[in-house]
Amino acid sequence: MSYIRFQDVSKSFGGTPVLRAASFSIEKGEICGFIGRNGSGKTVVFKLMTGLLIPDSGAVTFNGENLTAKGCFIDSLGVMIETPGFIPHYSGIKNLKILNSMSANPVPAEEICKLMQRLGLDPKNRRPVRTYSLGMRQKLGIIQAVMNKPELLVLDEPMNSLDTESVAEIRKLFTELNEQGATIVLASHIADDIESLCTRKFRIENCTVKEENL
């Protein structure tokens, strides 16, 4: 049984198709990369994969459970899709602590602080998130996605707005999480992200999803 499976999945918006009868599967423990031009449907695939969107037809399953039914979500899931949303007048650490308190698997505050320090954010800095640079917000979004040690990580362009040193550290972090058992699905326009991290690669093009050789 596949960990994640799309079976003849179609999705349209306003009569414009984004996916037509897309079928593919992802196995537990893989790091899978998705590529495609802007507007090709990567974000839509990720939202369908996490239960945030419902397909017009076909089925999306996770561990054999049908996510197609409304209100069905994956329990152990870390997500960063589109621009990460935070309470703008709170500090980074306060935002993360609030999200951690709502998690089914909360972690000690010390672990969150260590993650922030690892990615170059100061947990003692009380400046509001609204004053953060794009790169700082991106790092905060990655931390909120990974901090509760989810079984599945779904990340849409996680390296956007990051410097070379930060990208290297985050690739290392993703590799460590995968070695600890996390399945990771990511989209990136940076070829080296896909080639250095992923075990499989999929291209979204002309409303279809096709696997390509790495």
N, C-alpha and C positions, 0 to 999 in steps of 0.2 A: 504493500500500500504506500503510495507516494505521500510525502509530508504535506506538500501543497500541490493541488491539481486544478488546472483550468480545463474544462471540458466543453468545447464548442461555445465559448463565451462571446456574446455580442453586446455592444453598448453604443448607443447613439445619444447625441444631445441636440435638441432642436431639429431633428431630422438628419443631422450630419453624423455619419458613422465614425466611431473611433476604433472599435474592434469589430471584426466579423469572424465568427466561429473560431476564435482563438483557442488552441489546445496546446498545453505544455505542462510539465511537472517538475518539481524541485524536491530533492531528497533531503532528509534530515542531515545536518552537519555540513552542508555545502555552503560555499560563498558564491552566489550567482550575480553576475553583472548584467544590467540592461542598458542598451545603447539605442540611440535614435535621435533624429533631429528634433529641435524644439517644436512642440505641438504634435509630436508623433503619437503620444498616448502613454508615455511612461508613468506619469502621475496617476492617470486613470487606472492603469494596471495595478499600481501599488494600492490605490484606494479599494479596488475590488478585492485584492489579495488580503486586505486587513478587515474587510467587512464594512468599510466606510461608504462604499457604494454597492448597489445591487445591480447585477447584470440584467439586461433586457431579456436575454435568453441564455441557456446553458447553465452550468453549475461551477461554483468554486468550492473546493473542499480543503479542509485542514485536518490532517490526521483522520481522514475519513468522515469528519463532521461537515455537514453542508452549511457553508456561510451564506448561501443564497437567501435563506430565510431572514427577514428583517429582525434586528435585535440580537443577532448571533455574532459574538465577537471572540477573538482569541484571548485567552486569559494571560499568558505570559508573553507579552508583546511590547517591543520598543519601537517607536515610530518617529521619524522625522520626515514629513512630507510638506513641501512648499516652505514658506517662511515660518520658522518656529514662533509660536505665540506665547508671550509672557506678560505678566502684570507690569506695565511700563514704569510705574513709580516705586516699585520694590527693587531691592538689590538682587543680584544674581543668586546669591546663596539663599535669600529668603524665598525666591521663586522656587528653587530646587527643593527646599525643605517642605514647602506646601505640597508640591507634586509628590514628594516622597511619602508624605503623611497619608496621601490618598491611594497609595499603591497597595496591592495585595501582598507585596513582598518588600516592605520597607527595610532600608539599610541604615546603619548608624551614621550620624551626621559626619563623623570623622572620615568615613569612606567617601562621602560626597566632597568634602574639603580636599582630600587627596587627589581625587579626579580633577577638580578645578585646578589645583596646583600643577598637576601633570600636564594639563593643556594650556598652562600659562595664564590662568585667571586667579586673582587673589580673593579667597573666600572672606577675608577681613575687610575688603573694600566695600563700603556701603553705598557707592554711587548707584543711582537708579539705572535700570536696564535701558531706559529710553535714551541714555547718553552713551550707550555702548556703540562701538564700531560694528560694521557688518560682520567682520571676522570674529569679534567677541561674542556676538549673538549666535553665530554659527557654532562656535565651541560650546556655548551654553545649551544649544539645541541638541548637540551630540551627547552631552553629559546627561540631559534629561532622558534621552532615549536608552542609554546603556546602564544607568546607575543602579537600576533594580534587577540587573542580571537576567534579562528576558531570554526565553528560549529562541525567540524569533526576533530579528532586527530588520526593519524595513527602512531604508535610508535613501531619500531622493536628493541627489547631488550634495552629499555631505561635505565635500571639500571646497565648496564655493567660498570665495573671498578669503581663503586661508593662505598663509605664506608657506614656503617650502619646508621649513623646519616643523611647522605645525602639521602639515600633511604627512610627513614622515612619522611623526609621533602617533597620529591617529591611525595610520595604516598598521603600525605596530600594535596599537590597542585593539583594533578589529581582529588582527591575527590571534592575539591572546584570547579574546572572547570566543573566537571560533574553536580554538584548541580546548577551551573549557566546555564546549558543547553547543554553543550558539549557532544557529543557522542564520546566515546574513544574506539579505537581498539588497542590492544597491544599484542606483543609476548614477552614471558619471559621464561627462563629456571629455574627461581626461583619460586618454587611452592607457596611460601607465597605471592608473587606479585599477582598471579592469585586468590588465596583464599581470600586475604584481600581486593582486589580492585574490582574484576569482578562480574557481575551479571550472566554471562554465559561463558561457556568454550567450545572451539572447539579443536579437535585434528586433525592434518594433518599427515596422515600415508597411505602408499601404494597408493599414488596419489589421495586420497580421503580426504574430510573434513567431520568430524562427530562430532556432539555435544555430550558432556559428562556431567554428573551430577557434580556439584561443591561439 
